[in-house]
Amino acid sequence: MDLFILLVICLSCLIPLFLWNCNHARGKLPPGPTPLPIIGNILQINTKNVSKSLRKLAESYGPVFTVYFGMKPTVVLYGHEAVKEALIDRSEEFSGRGSFPVVDFITRGLGVVFSSGETWKQTRRFSLTVLRNMGMGKRTIEDRIQEEALCLVEALKKTNASPCDPTFLLGCAPCNVICSIIFQNRFEYGDKTLLTLIEYFHENLLISSTPWIQLYNAFPLLIHYLPGSHHVLFKNIAKQFEFIKEKIKEHQESLDFSNPRDFIDYFLIKIEKERHNKQPEFTMDNLIITIWDLFSAGTETTSTTLRYGLLMLLKYPEVTAQVQEEIHRVVGRHRSPCMQDRSRMPYTDAVVHEIQRYIDLVPNSLPHAVTQDIKFREYLIPKRKQEGRSRGRRTENLKKAPCPAQSHPGVPSHQASRK
């Protein structure tokens, strides 16, 4: 009974606060459907097909509108013109990363994909520089891709044209390319470690696409402590982190500062150079998250694109025939294709882009946040609140929490996402 009374008191306090917050924000933010207390517009969003729900709302409220995922208002940009105006024409102002609670719990604002501000700028700049430098006097990334493509072709040949599910084979190829860049070695396609790693990424993507994770992102402080698939996600990522840590430890034992071999070596050298900085951006935690980002961003997305591409080519044999003719004419049968061939293969290039457009791999993209209070069209989009928190506080939290983090980050009041 006491628990029930406490719950009633909490709701009595939260509902007026939410209504005040909502009315206060309405004077600044774009229009949108009226949210309900606590749950926001969650009943008006189909969690199994969020992009379809957003399309319907765009028909009513225009290309810039506001929806509430729980108590958190989110500005949605729908359509090519609105997205281009924000993310291309005003890219610096929209360069922040919005809240994605299920991943924020793991990454804590580190890495490349889900970081913001100075962490994102420095880690991204360093990563791009390293990837470019790795082509100097060594095998280039293109060489690694060509080598792995040949391995994939050989693995497909071993099926002897019999029916098969190529999901894991198509996952092994991009994963091996990333492994060769980060660890300087690849795995055989039957290797248990490689297959387990890919299985984690595949399962995580499936879990991340479920309505349960949508609910987690809307009500993180509540859902986090309930049983559910998010715990499987966290467990899988913890296993991936252990794999990454083992590789980092191996590199630490054999590191040659004068001859970096791969991405981990370059990052370890950078950590040592910045060791005496009061607030270093390059830390062991950031290295782990950055490697995980590279795997997450490149493995499942590339393999899914390849898989859907094959399905579409099977469905449209006339397109397949034209692609094959162009490949034979430009590349021939006695060498591997290279990036220089792209400009001479406009039809194949167009087909690849059409596959990517059609499958809509990440329909809602990743959430963006503005880096300052801005006026977008006739609306005011405020800067997310935790942009102002101190980096010292973030570092303190990291020291208390192993990977994945055991302390939950705050949830911002405002963010921008795109279709």
C-alpha positions as CSV (number, residue, x, y, z in Angstrom):
1,M,0.0,0.0,0.0
2,D,2.9,2.4,0.9
3,L,4.4,1.7,-2.6
4,F,1.1,2.5,-4.3
5,I,0.9,5.8,-2.4
6,L,4.4,6.6,-3.3
7,L,3.7,5.9,-6.9
8,V,0.7,8.2,-6.9
9,I,2.7,11.0,-5.3
10,C,5.5,10.6,-7.9
11,L,3.0,10.7,-10.8
12,S,1.2,13.7,-9.3
13,C,4.5,15.6,-9.3
14,L,5.7,14.4,-12.7
15,I,2.5,15.1,-14.7
16,P,2.3,18.8,-13.9
17,L,6.0,19.1,-14.5
18,F,5.6,17.4,-17.8
19,L,2.7,19.6,-18.8
20,W,4.6,22.7,-17.9
21,N,7.7,21.5,-19.8
22,C,5.6,20.6,-22.8
23,N,3.8,24.0,-22.9
24,H,7.1,25.9,-22.3
25,A,8.8,24.0,-25.2
26,R,5.8,24.4,-27.5
27,G,6.5,28.1,-27.9
28,K,9.9,27.3,-29.4
29,L,9.8,23.9,-31.0
30,P,8.1,23.0,-34.4
31,P,4.5,21.9,-34.2
32,G,3.5,18.2,-33.7
33,P,0.9,15.9,-32.2
34,T,-0.2,16.7,-28.7
35,P,1.7,14.4,-26.3
36,L,0.2,12.6,-23.4
37,P,1.7,13.0,-19.9
38,I,4.7,10.8,-19.2
39,I,4.4,8.6,-22.4
40,G,4.4,11.4,-24.9
41,N,3.4,10.4,-28.4
42,I,4.4,6.8,-28.0
43,L,0.9,5.5,-28.7
44,Q,0.9,7.4,-32.1
45,I,4.2,5.8,-33.1
46,N,4.3,2.2,-34.5
47,T,7.4,0.9,-32.8
48,K,7.6,-1.9,-35.4
49,N,7.8,0.7,-38.3
50,V,8.8,4.1,-36.9
51,S,9.6,5.5,-40.3
52,K,6.1,4.8,-41.6
53,S,4.6,6.6,-38.6
54,L,6.9,9.6,-39.1
55,R,5.9,9.8,-42.8
56,K,2.2,10.0,-41.8
57,L,3.0,12.7,-39.2
58,A,5.0,14.7,-41.9
59,E,1.9,14.7,-44.1
60,S,0.0,16.5,-41.3
61,Y,2.7,18.7,-39.8
62,G,5.1,19.3,-42.6
63,P,8.8,18.4,-43.0
64,V,9.9,19.8,-39.6
65,F,7.8,18.7,-36.6
66,T,8.2,17.6,-33.0
67,V,7.3,14.3,-31.4
68,Y,7.7,13.2,-27.8
69,F,9.4,9.8,-27.1
70,G,8.3,9.6,-23.5
71,M,9.1,12.9,-21.9
72,K,11.8,13.8,-24.4
73,P,10.9,16.1,-27.3
74,T,12.6,15.2,-30.6
75,V,12.6,17.4,-33.7
76,V,12.1,15.3,-36.8
77,L,13.4,16.5,-40.2
78,Y,11.6,14.6,-43.0
79,G,12.5,14.7,-46.6
80,H,15.5,15.6,-48.8
81,E,15.2,19.4,-48.6
82,A,14.9,19.7,-44.8
83,V,17.7,17.1,-44.2
84,K,20.0,18.8,-46.7
85,E,19.4,22.2,-45.2
86,A,20.3,21.0,-41.7
87,L,23.0,18.4,-42.2
88,I,24.7,19.8,-45.3
89,D,24.1,23.5,-45.4
90,R,24.3,23.9,-41.6
91,S,26.4,20.8,-40.8
92,E,28.5,22.4,-38.1
93,E,25.4,23.5,-36.1
94,F,23.8,20.1,-36.4
95,S,27.1,18.1,-35.8
96,G,26.2,17.0,-32.3
97,R,25.1,13.5,-31.5
98,G,21.6,13.1,-30.1
99,S,20.7,10.7,-27.2
100,F,20.5,7.0,-28.0
101,P,20.1,5.7,-24.5
102,V,20.6,1.9,-25.1
103,V,24.0,2.7,-26.7
104,D,24.8,5.7,-24.5
105,F,24.8,3.3,-21.6
106,I,27.7,1.4,-23.3
107,T,29.7,4.1,-25.0
108,R,29.4,6.9,-22.5
109,G,30.1,9.5,-25.1
110,L,33.3,7.9,-26.4
111,G,34.3,6.6,-29.8
112,V,33.4,8.0,-33.2
113,V,29.7,7.1,-33.9
114,F,28.0,8.1,-30.7
115,S,30.3,10.9,-29.4
116,S,29.9,14.6,-29.6
117,G,32.0,17.8,-29.3
118,E,35.7,17.7,-28.9
119,T,35.8,13.9,-28.3
120,W,34.1,13.3,-31.7
121,K,36.2,15.9,-33.5
122,Q,39.6,14.6,-32.2
123,T,38.8,10.9,-32.4
124,R,37.3,11.2,-35.9
125,R,40.2,13.3,-37.2
126,F,42.8,10.9,-35.8
127,S,41.0,7.8,-37.1
128,L,40.7,9.2,-40.6
129,T,44.4,10.2,-40.5
130,V,45.5,6.8,-39.4
131,L,43.4,5.0,-42.1
132,R,45.0,7.2,-44.7
133,N,48.5,6.7,-43.3
134,M,48.2,3.0,-43.3
135,G,48.5,3.1,-47.1
136,M,52.0,4.5,-46.9
137,G,54.6,1.9,-47.7
138,K,52.2,-0.9,-46.6
139,R,49.4,-2.8,-48.1
140,T,46.6,-0.4,-48.8
141,I,43.0,-0.9,-47.6
142,E,42.1,-1.5,-51.2
143,D,44.6,-4.4,-51.4
144,R,42.9,-5.9,-48.3
145,I,39.5,-5.6,-49.8
146,Q,40.6,-7.2,-53.1
147,E,42.2,-10.1,-51.2
148,E,39.1,-10.7,-49.1
149,A,36.9,-10.5,-52.2
150,L,38.9,-13.4,-53.7
151,C,38.5,-15.4,-50.5
152,L,34.8,-14.8,-50.5
153,V,34.6,-16.0,-54.2
154,E,36.5,-19.1,-53.3
155,A,34.2,-19.8,-50.3
156,L,31.1,-19.4,-52.6
157,K,32.6,-21.7,-55.2
158,K,32.9,-24.4,-52.5
159,T,29.1,-24.5,-52.3
160,N,29.1,-26.1,-55.8
161,A,26.1,-24.0,-56.9
162,S,23.9,-25.7,-54.4
163,P,21.3,-23.7,-52.4
164,C,22.8,-22.0,-49.4
165,D,22.3,-19.1,-47.0
166,P,25.2,-16.8,-47.6
167,T,24.5,-14.6,-44.6
168,F,27.6,-15.6,-42.6
169,L,29.9,-15.7,-45.6
170,L,28.9,-12.2,-46.6
171,G,29.5,-11.2,-43.0
172,C,32.9,-12.7,-42.8
173,A,34.3,-10.7,-45.7
174,P,33.8,-7.1,-44.3
175,C,34.6,-8.3,-40.8
176,N,37.9,-9.7,-42.0
177,V,38.8,-6.4,-43.8
178,I,38.2,-4.5,-40.6
179,C,40.2,-7.1,-38.6
180,S,43.1,-6.7,-41.0
181,I,43.1,-2.9,-40.5
182,I,42.7,-3.0,-36.7
183,F,44.6,-6.2,-35.8
184,Q,46.7,-6.8,-38.9
185,N,45.4,-10.3,-39.4
186,R,42.3,-12.0,-40.8
187,F,40.5,-15.2,-39.9
188,E,39.5,-18.3,-41.9
189,Y,35.8,-18.3,-42.6
190,G,35.3,-21.4,-40.4
191,D,37.2,-19.9,-37.5
192,K,35.0,-20.1,-34.3
193,T,36.2,-16.7,-33.0
194,L,35.2,-14.9,-36.3
195,L,31.8,-16.7,-36.5
196,T,31.0,-15.9,-32.8
197,L,32.0,-12.2,-33.3
198,I,29.7,-12.0,-36.4
199,E,26.9,-13.7,-34.5
200,Y,27.0,-11.1,-31.8
201,F,26.8,-8.3,-34.3
202,H,23.9,-10.0,-36.2
203,E,22.0,-10.7,-33.0
204,N,22.6,-7.1,-31.7
205,L,21.2,-5.7,-34.9
206,L,18.1,-7.8,-34.7
207,I,17.6,-6.8,-31.0
208,S,18.2,-3.1,-31.8
209,S,15.4,-3.3,-34.4
210,T,12.8,-4.5,-31.9
211,P,10.0,-2.4,-30.3
212,W,11.5,-3.2,-26.9
213,I,14.6,-1.2,-27.7
214,Q,12.4,1.6,-28.9
215,L,10.7,1.6,-25.5
216,Y,14.1,1.5,-23.8
217,N,15.2,4.6,-25.7
218,A,12.0,6.4,-24.7
219,F,12.0,5.3,-21.0
220,P,15.6,4.3,-20.2
221,L,15.5,4.8,-16.5
222,L,12.5,2.5,-16.2
223,I,13.1,-0.2,-18.8
224,H,16.8,-0.6,-17.8
225,Y,16.0,-2.4,-14.6
226,L,13.3,-4.6,-16.1
227,P,14.0,-8.1,-17.7
228,G,14.2,-7.9,-21.4
229,S,16.3,-8.3,-24.6
230,H,18.4,-5.2,-23.7
231,H,20.3,-7.4,-21.2
232,V,21.2,-9.8,-24.0
233,L,22.5,-6.9,-26.0
234,F,24.6,-5.7,-23.1
235,K,26.0,-9.2,-22.6
236,N,26.9,-9.6,-26.2
237,I,28.7,-6.3,-26.3
238,A,30.6,-7.1,-23.1
239,K,31.8,-10.3,-24.8
240,Q,32.9,-8.2,-27.8
241,F,34.7,-5.8,-25.5
242,E,36.6,-8.7,-23.9
243,F,37.8,-9.8,-27.4
244,I,38.9,-6.3,-28.2
245,K,40.8,-6.0,-24.8
246,E,42.7,-9.2,-25.5
247,K,43.8,-7.9,-28.9
248,I,44.9,-4.6,-27.3
249,K,46.9,-6.5,-24.6
250,E,48.7,-8.5,-27.3
251,H,49.6,-5.3,-29.1
252,Q,50.9,-3.7,-25.8
253,E,53.3,-6.6,-25.3
254,S,54.8,-6.2,-28.8
255,L,54.4,-2.5,-29.5
256,D,57.2,-0.8,-31.5
257,F,56.8,2.9,-31.3
258,S,58.9,3.4,-34.4
259,N,57.0,1.0,-36.5
260,P,53.2,1.0,-35.9
261,R,51.6,-2.0,-37.6
262,D,47.9,-1.3,-37.5
263,F,45.1,0.9,-36.0
264,I,45.7,-0.3,-32.4
265,D,49.4,0.5,-32.5
266,Y,48.7,4.0,-33.8
267,F,46.2,4.6,-31.1
268,L,48.4,3.2,-28.3
269,I,51.2,5.5,-29.4
270,K,48.7,8.4,-29.3
271,I,47.6,7.5,-25.8
272,E,51.3,7.5,-24.6
273,K,51.9,10.9,-26.2
274,E,48.8,12.4,-24.4
275,R,49.4,10.6,-21.1
276,H,50.4,13.9,-19.4
277,N,47.4,15.9,-20.6
278,K,45.0,16.8,-17.8
279,Q,41.9,15.8,-19.8
280,P,43.2,13.4,-22.5
281,E,40.7,12.4,-25.3
282,F,42.8,9.4,-26.2
283,T,42.4,6.8,-23.4
284,M,42.1,3.1,-23.2
285,D,38.4,3.3,-22.8
286,N,38.1,5.5,-26.0
287,L,40.3,2.9,-27.9
288,I,37.9,0.1,-27.0
289,I,34.8,2.0,-27.9
290,T,36.4,3.3,-31.2
291,I,37.3,-0.2,-32.3
292,W,33.8,-1.4,-31.4
293,D,32.4,1.5,-33.5
294,L,34.5,0.5,-36.5
295,F,33.3,-3.1,-36.3
296,S,29.6,-2.1,-35.7
297,A,29.5,0.5,-38.4
298,G,31.2,-1.7,-41.0
299,T,30.4,-5.3,-40.5
300,E,26.6,-5.8,-40.4
301,T,25.8,-2.8,-42.5
302,T,28.1,-3.9,-45.4
303,S,27.0,-7.6,-45.2
304,T,23.3,-6.6,-45.2
305,T,23.8,-4.4,-48.2
306,L,25.6,-7.3,-50.0
307,R,22.8,-9.7,-49.1
308,Y,20.0,-7.5,-50.3
309,G,22.0,-6.6,-53.4
310,L,22.2,-10.2,-54.4
311,L,18.4,-10.6,-53.8
312,M,17.7,-7.6,-56.0
313,L,20.0,-8.8,-58.8
314,L,18.2,-12.1,-58.7
315,K,14.9,-10.4,-59.0
316,Y,16.0,-8.2,-61.9
317,P,18.0,-10.4,-64.3
318,E,18.1,-7.7,-67.0
319,V,19.9,-5.3,-64.6
320,T,22.2,-8.1,-63.6
321,A,23.1,-8.8,-67.3
322,Q,24.0,-5.1,-67.9
323,V,26.1,-5.0,-64.7
324,Q,27.9,-8.2,-65.7
325,E,28.5,-6.9,-69.3
326,E,30.0,-3.6,-67.9
327,I,32.3,-5.5,-65.5
328,H,33.6,-7.8,-68.2
329,R,34.2,-4.9,-70.5
330,V,36.0,-2.6,-68.0
331,V,37.6,-5.1,-65.6
332,G,37.8,-8.3,-67.6
333,R,38.3,-11.7,-66.1
334,H,42.0,-11.7,-65.2
335,R,42.2,-9.0,-62.5
336,S,40.3,-7.7,-59.5
337,P,38.3,-4.5,-59.8
338,C,39.7,-1.4,-58.2
339,M,38.5,2.1,-57.2
340,Q,39.9,3.6,-60.5
341,D,37.4,1.5,-62.4
342,R,34.4,3.2,-60.7
343,S,34.5,6.3,-63.0
344,R,34.4,4.0,-66.0
345,M,31.5,1.9,-64.7
346,P,28.5,4.4,-64.4
347,Y,25.8,1.8,-64.7
348,T,27.3,-0.5,-62.0
349,D,27.9,2.6,-59.8
350,A,24.2,3.6,-60.2
351,V,23.0,0.1,-59.4
352,V,25.0,0.1,-56.1
353,H,23.5,3.5,-55.2
354,E,20.0,2.3,-56.1
355,I,20.4,-0.8,-53.9
356,Q,21.4,1.4,-51.0
357,R,18.5,3.7,-51.6
358,Y,16.0,1.0,-52.0
359,I,16.8,-1.2,-48.9
360,D,16.8,1.9,-46.6
361,L,19.2,0.2,-44.2
362,V,19.0,2.8,-41.4
363,P,15.6,4.5,-42.1
364,N,15.7,6.9,-39.2
365,S,19.4,7.5,-39.4
366,L,21.2,8.2,-36.1
367,P,20.0,11.1,-33.8
368,H,21.7,14.4,-34.3
369,A,21.8,17.3,-31.8
370,V,22.5,21.0,-32.3
371,T,25.7,22.4,-30.8
372,Q,24.0,25.7,-29.9
373,D,20.6,27.3,-29.7
374,I,19.6,27.9,-33.4
375,K,16.7,29.1,-35.4
376,F,15.8,26.6,-38.1
377,R,13.3,28.0,-40.6
378,E,10.9,29.8,-38.2
379,Y,11.5,27.6,-35.2
380,L,14.0,27.6,-32.3
381,I,15.8,24.4,-31.5
382,P,17.7,24.6,-28.2
383,K,21.0,23.0,-27.5
384,R,20.8,19.7,-25.6
385,K,21.3,20.2,-21.9
386,Q,24.2,17.9,-21.1
387,E,26.4,19.5,-23.8
388,G,27.4,21.9,-20.9
389,R,28.4,19.2,-18.4
390,S,32.1,19.1,-17.5
391,R,34.4,16.7,-19.2
392,G,36.0,16.2,-15.7
393,R,32.7,14.7,-14.5
394,R,32.6,12.4,-17.5
395,T,36.1,11.2,-16.8
396,E,35.2,10.6,-13.1
397,N,32.3,8.4,-14.2
398,L,34.6,6.4,-16.5
399,K,36.9,5.6,-13.7
400,K,34.0,4.1,-11.7
401,A,32.6,2.0,-14.5
402,P,34.1,-0.9,-16.4
403,C,33.1,-1.6,-20.0
404,P,30.2,-1.7,-20.5
405,A,29.5,1.2,-18.1
406,Q,27.5,0.5,-15.0
407,S,26.3,4.1,-14.6
408,H,23.5,5.5,-16.8
409,P,24.1,8.8,-18.6
410,G,21.6,11.6,-18.4
411,V,18.9,11.9,-21.1
412,P,18.9,15.2,-23.1
413,S,15.8,17.4,-23.4
414,H,16.1,18.1,-27.1
415,Q,17.6,16.4,-30.1
416,A,17.3,16.4,-33.8
417,S,16.9,13.2,-35.8
418,R,16.4,12.7,-39.6
419,K,14.6,10.5,-42.0
